[in-house]
């Protein structure tokens, strides 16, 4: 496991989400003691601050698919530059979203830095929706992976975000923990897949297999908290009921991923502070889970 300092960066955006709320997540996680918890876990953390706050808005009168796509791209370009600064400082990116599209910015920044990374996509879904297939639900945070892969029908503004196109290839991608139905409806994405039903049997074994998608420069972990059963930890912007992971299972998975050779960053998205109780119990639980996974080996 690396001992390089973690470079904490917030991307407080709900621009690509279903509704407002996610833009408050980075500040809420800091307020829940995230930095102190990481320090108590033995990790050096350098806080790189936040990009500009971008709250969801109604893109009217012009309706675009994906919704408000130009603004979403502007948010991601600012995040791309900020992540590149984290990499230039020699820190391991620890990026707090916001919504799922932020992983596009991380991949673009890695490509800017000449890095070839795989992605372990720990998420309740696979985010393979395409604008042409979903004009009735034109929300970009369910389309991030489709645009990273530059699938046919992807929007040029997002698929062309970085210095190369595509930003990711299927052999560098593992979907882990999803409970939704298979989203690769066109059969275009022969990636590694480990659904929740497989993961719960042996999270450590799944982690060992998933990290084989690492590139020459390792892999980044994308974590959408909707991979958790909402009734076990109610934070996800779009809840998963009865089919998601429990916090202990997710914790074992993350600890194994973080300690694997090639771990090169973590992106945490889709924790909506509006879901928490008045005492902030659930955000503190998430902070504890993440800090334990990222803890320095003793």
VOBA-403061 format. One line per 10 residues: number of its first residue (from 1); their letters; for each residue x, z, y of N, C-alpha, C. Coordinates in steps of 0.001 Angstrom, whole numbers. Each point is the difference from the previous one (the first is absolute). Layout:
N
NUM = A = X,Z,Y,X,Z,Y,X,Z,Y  ...;
This chain:
298
1 = XXXXXXXXXX = 841,0,-1200,-841,0,1200,868,0,1240  -375,-804,986,788,-99,1211,-47,1294,815  1103,294,695,44,1116,931,69,-501,1435  -211,-1284,199,-39,-577,1338,-1184,593,752  145,290,1300,-1129,561,749,-1225,-895,-52  -1149,643,12,-1257,-716,111,-251,-342,1465  -412,-1226,246,-353,-419,1348,-1503,-51,131  -582,1024,634,-1449,112,110,-505,-865,1149  -988,-838,-288,-586,-871,1007,-1507,-14,-169  -721,200,1082,-1449,-100,-29,-466,-1349,518;
11 = XXXXXXXXXX = -995,-560,-676,-650,-1234,456,-1491,340,136  -393,557,1145,-1359,529,168,-1006,-1091,324  -381,-732,-1013,-882,-1146,188,-1163,18,-973  -1178,-314,510,-1155,-329,-832,-467,-1414,300  863,-795,637,-401,-1346,431,-484,-860,-1153  591,156,-1169,-353,-818,-1158,-950,714,-950  -499,1160,396,-815,825,-884,-1479,-366,104  -818,759,-720,-1442,-216,13,-656,610,1233  655,1003,604,-572,736,1123,1097,884,586  -243,623,1150,1023,893,573,238,1237,-854;
21 = XXXXXXXXXX = 1095,674,281,337,1265,-654,1425,57,-498  461,-1074,-650,1335,2,-590,1109,46,1044  -306,-393,1229,1029,42,1045,453,1441,298  -780,979,-433,364,1401,245,834,610,-1123  246,-750,-1066,656,577,-1177,1441,459,239  873,-803,626,1381,482,164,78,1323,760  -739,125,1101,16,1250,756,-577,1146,-820  -1053,-287,-768,-630,1048,-804,933,493,-1102  747,-910,-616,937,414,-1046,1155,809,584  463,-380,1176,1022,829,655,-561,1376,325;
31 = XXXXXXXXXX = -1222,40,545,-622,1274,348,-239,874,-1221  -149,-636,-1162,-183,750,-1252,1318,516,-567  1099,-211,731,1274,582,-395,895,-886,-829  -183,-1320,80,750,-902,-873,1504,113,193  467,-22,1243,1446,39,248,588,1324,-493  -661,1089,291,491,1308,-459,-7,86,-1521  -1022,-572,-626,-68,36,-1464,1147,-786,-622  343,-1145,594,1128,-778,-502,1316,762,174  160,657,1137,1213,788,222,92,1143,-1007  -1138,651,-266,-9,1092,-980,299,-508,-1401;
41 = XXXXXXXXXX = -297,-1290,-234,291,-611,-1301,1431,-524,-78  788,258,1033,1413,-359,-40,332,-1392,477  -947,-681,674,257,-1355,464,339,-19,1487  1013,-784,333,306,-281,1399,-981,-1061,495  -628,264,1136,-1003,-911,546,332,-297,1452  14,-1276,336,138,-424,1386,-1322,-631,407  -641,571,1016,-1304,-493,431,187,-1117,1017  -410,-1207,-373,117,-1165,877,-1245,-203,858  -899,970,-2,-1177,-87,844,-1051,-947,-546  -858,-466,898,-1126,-842,-376,18,-1319,770;
51 = XXXXXXXXXX = -569,-1010,-600,-327,-1219,731,-1267,270,835  -444,-995,727,-1163,172,877,-1266,259,-818  -859,862,534,-1274,261,-652,-896,-1235,116  -574,-407,-1123,-902,-1161,-24,-1267,394,-746  -1054,277,740,-1271,424,-581,-849,-1232,-313  -692,46,-1138,-885,-1097,-382,-935,-351,1145  -231,-1282,153,-949,-448,1014,-849,-1126,-580  -1134,-198,609,-868,-1095,-391,538,-1284,621  364,-940,-830,572,-1268,475,-1137,-944,361  -516,173,1172,-1147,-798,442,304,-565,1397;
61 = XXXXXXXXXX = -565,-1155,325,-1001,-737,-773,593,-898,-1080  1305,-249,69,612,-894,-992,193,766,-1304  -548,-503,-1102,148,646,-1310,1112,-712,-760  1030,752,-345,1135,-586,-708,41,526,-1423  637,-737,-871,202,410,-1386,1481,-146,-312  748,1094,-218,-441,1392,37,-437,460,1406  -744,1072,14,-521,560,1243,1136,380,959  -102,-437,1245,943,347,1071,1450,-301,-399  205,-1145,-636,1273,-280,-663,1175,-86,964  -207,-500,1201,1112,-103,945,494,1388,398;
71 = XXXXXXXXXX = -928,896,259,404,1370,343,659,693,-1197  -532,-214,-1193,635,572,-1196,1453,-460,-90  237,-1282,219,1363,-524,-61,880,603,1082  -544,207,1197,784,629,1069,432,1410,-396  -916,750,-601,322,1344,-485,1137,-65,-1017  -86,-947,-909,993,-99,-1066,1359,-464,534  0,-849,1002,1281,-428,567,700,1169,701  -762,857,673,610,1193,595,535,927,-1094  -776,158,-1067,449,841,-1114,1231,-594,-673  25,-1311,-144,1157,-681,-597,1280,337,764;
81 = XXXXXXXXXX = -58,-93,1324,1174,304,814,404,1465,-145  -987,891,-73,308,1422,-129,618,318,-1356  -520,-605,-1072,588,224,-1331,1413,-562,-51  225,-1129,638,1356,-551,41,952,980,672  -474,714,1017,821,1034,623,323,1139,-951  -958,383,-830,242,1041,-1015,1077,-468,-968  -103,-1240,-453,986,-547,-935,1373,-103,651  38,-436,1261,1280,-138,696,690,1345,174  -788,1069,87,567,1337,125,516,535,-1333  -238,-724,-1080,466,425,-1316,-910,1010,-671;
91 = XXXXXXXXXX = -1256,66,430,-942,963,-558,-940,-663,-1001  -519,798,-917,-1001,-481,-962,-1363,67,669  -692,-1125,165,-1279,27,710,-1050,862,-705  -620,859,784,-1153,773,-425,-1077,-283,1045  -879,-930,-306,-926,-560,982,-1395,555,-237  -570,563,1048,-1340,557,-64,-963,-931,731  -958,-600,-738,-1051,-785,637,-1166,919,304  -1031,-509,576,-402,-1375,55,-533,-523,-1340  -212,-1297,99,-628,-707,-1103,1021,-797,-807  -494,-621,-1068,875,-563,-1025,887,-1141,491;
101 = XXXXXXXXXX = -412,-691,1059,795,-1149,426,1389,378,476  251,1287,293,1314,399,496,1112,-353,-986  -318,-103,-1281,1026,-367,-975,515,-1416,253  -830,-873,570,483,-1320,414,1127,135,1023  -162,905,950,1026,201,1021,1292,536,-611  -124,886,-983,1188,547,-667,749,-1102,-742  -723,-859,-698,647,-1102,-710,638,-989,975  -661,-260,1115,580,-905,994,1286,571,577  5,1299,295,1201,634,532,1134,-8,-1023  -337,262,-1260,1019,-46,-1047,606,-1396,-107;
111 = XXXXXXXXXX = -852,-1019,84,510,-1367,-35,865,-295,1215  -388,507,1164,829,-148,1200,1394,580,-221  46,1107,-737,1270,684,-256,751,-594,-1186  -534,-1082,-580,663,-655,-1124,-170,714,-1312  -1063,803,-123,-215,770,-1225,-1072,-648,-871  232,32,-1291,-926,-556,-986,-572,1166,-790  -1246,362,316,-623,1174,-578,-1173,-375,-899  -219,813,-1010,-1244,-34,-740,-972,996,597  -1251,-71,-443,-1041,908,488,-740,600,-1186  -48,1324,-45,-857,719,-939,-1241,399,793;
121 = XXXXXXXXXX = -1111,-648,-299,-1212,78,820,-971,986,-624  86,1254,436,-832,1075,-528,-1257,59,861  -1099,-484,-532,-1175,-255,824,-1223,-62,-903  -1146,407,534,-1231,-98,-769,-460,-1423,-245  519,-938,789,-277,-1419,-173,1293,-782,3  -109,-1318,88,1197,-845,-7,166,-799,1294  -972,62,889,77,-633,1323,338,-1484,-95  -652,-653,-951,201,-1427,-224,-1162,-849,527  -880,602,776,-1100,-777,567,556,-1056,946  -637,-1154,-17,399,-1104,871,-1109,-274,1008;
131 = XXXXXXXXXX = 375,-368,1230,-1023,-283,1005,-1029,-1017,-455  440,-1017,-724,-926,-1048,-437,-995,505,-1036  374,1040,-745,-888,542,-1032,-917,1096,536  363,607,1128,-732,1170,483,-356,-123,1480  -667,-1088,392,-408,-116,1402,-1027,1052,397  -698,573,-1003,-1003,1015,286,611,1375,216  1260,215,-438,707,1267,226,1424,-338,450  150,-396,1260,1267,-572,460,1012,1058,458  227,1016,-833,828,1134,407,1410,-155,-575  988,-7,875,1364,-355,-407,643,1033,-912;
141 = XXXXXXXXXX = -415,1269,71,716,967,-837,-357,-100,-1477  -908,-910,-360,-205,-333,-1414,661,-1326,-366  824,-537,934,603,-1319,-176,1522,12,139  600,1184,123,1419,60,315,895,-654,-1029  -223,282,-1274,868,-560,-1032,-198,-1511,-106  -1226,-451,149,-257,-1443,-21,825,-721,1065  169,642,1156,771,-623,1069,1504,169,-202  414,1110,-582,1429,148,-329,434,-1068,-999  -898,-330,-928,279,-1024,-1019,-268,-1424,503  -632,-113,1176,-364,-1301,582,-834,-819,-982;
151 = XXXXXXXXXX = -1072,635,-491,-884,-702,-923,-774,-1097,731  -438,-1016,-720,-776,-1065,642,-1225,564,715  -187,-395,1251,-1100,519,799,385,1168,873  1255,476,-96,461,1080,875,52,-482,1450  -214,923,912,17,-329,1425,1451,-109,480  327,-1089,689,1379,-237,427,559,1136,853  -833,622,812,478,1041,907,583,1183,-755  -583,333,-1152,501,1124,-792,1004,-444,-1065  -275,-1109,-661,918,-472,-1037,1339,-417,602  -5,-407,1248,1235,-409,670,602,1077,871;
161 = XXXXXXXXXX = -306,1246,-294,436,1115,842,1521,159,50  676,-258,-1110,1423,311,-85,893,-1214,61  1293,174,-325,968,-1087,112,-23,-971,-1168  -734,355,-1046,-147,-920,-1127,-1442,68,-498  -356,-1007,-750,-1367,-100,-491,26,-587,-1399  -433,739,-1011,-644,1304,77,997,1145,193  -522,1140,406,820,1200,109,257,650,-1354  -821,-328,-989,42,649,-1302,-395,-1006,-1062  579,149,-1186,-373,-834,-1136,-550,896,-1115  -845,-539,-875,-649,843,-1009,967,755,-908;
171 = XXXXXXXXXX = 1167,-566,-271,953,685,-873,606,1239,646  -203,162,1305,505,1163,731,-1118,991,303  -1096,-78,-739,-1197,774,340,-589,668,-1228  -298,1298,141,-721,740,-1047,-1186,707,634  -1191,-263,-532,-1205,716,412,-148,1230,-890  -135,1171,632,-12,1249,-758,-1185,858,438  -823,430,-959,-1027,988,258,-1333,-529,456  -187,-1310,36,-1248,-542,525,-1149,280,-970  -1169,234,597,-1200,251,-789,-1048,-1081,192  175,-825,1028,-942,-1084,233,162,-1087,-1056;
181 = XXXXXXXXXX = -944,-909,-24,113,-1127,-907,1175,-889,403  471,-789,-930,1084,-929,256,-341,-893,1197  888,-46,983,-247,-768,1219,659,-1382,-18  812,-266,-996,673,-1301,-55,-950,-1026,-609  -1069,-297,739,-1075,-818,-551,428,-1446,-231  1077,-443,652,468,-1369,-170,1182,-94,-980  433,1137,-540,1101,-5,-953,1317,-460,584  256,362,1260,1191,-473,711,1118,1032,71  -266,1221,-497,949,1091,233,386,659,-1329  1000,-540,-702,437,589,-1271,939,1189,204;
191 = XXXXXXXXXX = -506,1001,715,779,1204,276,-187,1019,-1122  874,1014,-22,-173,1115,-933,-1209,828,436  -805,455,-951,-1210,748,313,-131,1223,-903  -238,1148,639,-165,1261,-706,-1220,715,596  -1185,-260,-545,-1204,604,569,-21,1516,-189  -922,641,698,-103,1459,-59,-174,493,-1426  -754,-742,-807,-260,428,-1379,1276,75,-831  987,-824,333,1297,32,-687,899,1068,624  -25,78,1319,875,921,714,-231,1449,-392  -1259,396,-141,-285,1414,-250,560,466,-1335;
201 = XXXXXXXXXX = 242,-902,-915,525,379,-1312,1436,485,110  812,-699,811,1413,364,136,540,-548,1318  -167,740,1106,453,-496,1307,1492,-292,54  803,783,-694,1452,-200,46,376,-1312,-682  -613,-286,-1137,291,-1259,-691,-432,-1191,834  -1145,93,666,-450,-1092,863,981,-204,1143  462,1073,607,988,-114,1078,1255,-712,-484  469,373,-1190,1209,-624,-549,-176,-1503,-174  -1183,-412,-376,-261,-1436,-190,-232,-703,1334  -688,670,914,-338,-633,1280,1241,-320,826;
211 = XXXXXXXXXX = 1008,853,-41,1171,-216,861,863,-1169,-465  -356,-598,-1120,748,-1179,-447,-236,-1197,913  -965,98,908,-218,-1089,956,964,78,1180  873,969,16,938,149,1109,823,-1265,204  254,-316,1267,894,-1091,333,1436,483,47  929,-849,419,1404,407,103,201,1203,917  -920,190,958,114,1109,945,-1025,1096,-264  -581,-4,-1197,-882,1084,-380,-1475,-326,166  -785,1037,238,-1448,-155,88,-557,1010,998  -1126,-360,583,-740,895,870,-1316,353,-683;
221 = XXXXXXXXXX = -454,1215,205,-1264,468,-557,-1060,-34,1100  -1084,-699,-282,-1190,9,858,-985,978,-623  -449,990,772,-957,985,-500,-1246,8,884  -1093,-458,-561,-1318,116,623,-683,1200,-642  -425,965,816,-567,1213,-585,-1339,-252,-690  -547,-1217,104,-1221,-274,-765,266,-139,-1486  1270,88,-408,320,46,-1426,-459,1328,-608  -263,978,852,-473,1309,-440,-1517,17,-118  -483,752,-969,-1432,261,-87,-410,776,1253  -946,-544,758,-415,619,1250,-540,1414,-216;
231 = XXXXXXXXXX = -544,276,-1175,-523,1327,-280,1113,987,-341  1205,-512,-261,1155,869,-248,787,261,1283  81,-1005,871,661,165,1293,-648,-987,974  -953,468,805,-802,-897,843,684,-344,1321  803,-1061,-22,671,-462,1208,-101,-1510,209  -277,-756,-1040,73,-1460,90,-1029,-547,976  415,-1028,745,-923,-662,913,-1144,-649,-763  313,-606,-1135,-1015,-592,-877,69,758,-1330  -929,905,-255,119,894,-1161,-100,-703,-1347  677,599,-979,-141,-357,-1406,-571,1224,-716;
241 = XXXXXXXXXX = -1159,-143,-597,-662,1134,-650,120,-109,-1515  570,1051,-598,-56,134,-1445,985,-838,-793  690,-952,629,881,-905,-735,1452,94,461  260,780,1039,1354,90,529,829,1058,-692  1204,199,536,948,956,-560,-263,1407,537  475,994,-717,42,1356,529,1325,187,736  83,943,939,1275,240,689,1177,305,-930  -164,791,-1066,1165,232,-873,532,-1279,-653  -889,-897,-415,446,-1262,-600,741,-838,1031  -558,-117,1206,683,-746,1048,1333,633,332;
251 = XXXXXXXXXX = 69,1312,41,1255,677,286,1083,-315,-1012  -362,-8,-1287,997,-320,-1027,472,-1445,132  -930,-903,302,379,-1398,200,967,-138,1166  -343,582,1150,838,-156,1193,1376,623,-192  62,1163,-619,1311,624,-232,888,-918,-824  -556,-632,-1002,792,-905,-831,438,-1232,779  -892,-538,826,352,-1187,780,1096,316,1017  -143,1109,692,965,361,1044,1375,273,-594  38,516,-1205,1275,335,-629,617,-1163,-771  -688,-1108,-76,514,-1152,-732,1092,-699,799;
261 = XXXXXXXXXX = 935,-602,-718,1019,-812,667,-681,-1131,759  418,-207,1237,-535,-1097,788,-1110,381,955  -454,1256,-23,-1038,405,944,482,-238,1427  -803,-748,766,454,-430,1329,-1029,245,1088  -1029,789,-271,-951,306,1048,-1386,276,-528  -804,667,847,-1366,371,-344,-899,-286,1190  -1127,-650,-278,-1021,-268,1002,-1264,743,-430  -522,864,874,-1189,795,-309,-1124,-443,928  -1109,-435,-573,-1072,-578,814,-1378,509,-431  -976,-225,906,-1429,148,-273,-464,1448,-116;
271 = XXXXXXXXXX = 784,958,525,-497,1381,74,-749,157,1315  -1305,195,-75,-838,89,1193,-246,1475,336  536,488,1126,-193,1414,347,-1463,409,131  -885,-958,261,-1424,331,91,-563,476,-1333  696,-293,-1094,-479,435,-1319,342,1463,-285  949,556,736,483,1346,-299,-1037,1048,385  169,1212,-537,-880,1086,405,503,607,1312  -760,941,536,332,551,1314,1307,777,-13  414,477,-1159,1234,781,-95,1229,-861,-265  -181,-1311,-166,1138,-876,-267,577,150,-1399;
281 = XXXXXXXXXX = -815,493,-923,471,307,-1353,539,-1226,-724  -696,-1111,93,328,-1157,-828,1249,-726,507  176,-76,1307,1238,-581,520,1202,851,-385  -149,1315,29,1113,854,-419,304,-179,-1481  -1028,-215,-800,228,-268,-1421,787,-1294,-178  -375,-1045,739,742,-1266,-73,1434,181,468  202,727,1070,1358,265,495,826,697,-1074  -572,997,-648,725,701,-1056,354,-906,-1163  -938,-863,-381,241,-939,-1091,1147,-959,348  -30,-518,1209,1043,-959,414,1354,685,126;
291 = XXXXXXXX = 21,1186,593,1262,716,171,618,358,-1341  -840,376,-957,498,332,-1337,590,-1244,-669  -666,-1142,173,512,-1243,-605,1320,-410,620  155,203,1304,1194,-448,717,1108,1044,21  -240,1171,-594,955,1101,65,1369,-388,-543  1016,545,634,1370,-224,-472,173,647,-1358  739,-662,-867,302,578,-1305,998,1132,186  -268,1080,-679,854,1198,163,829,223,-1250;
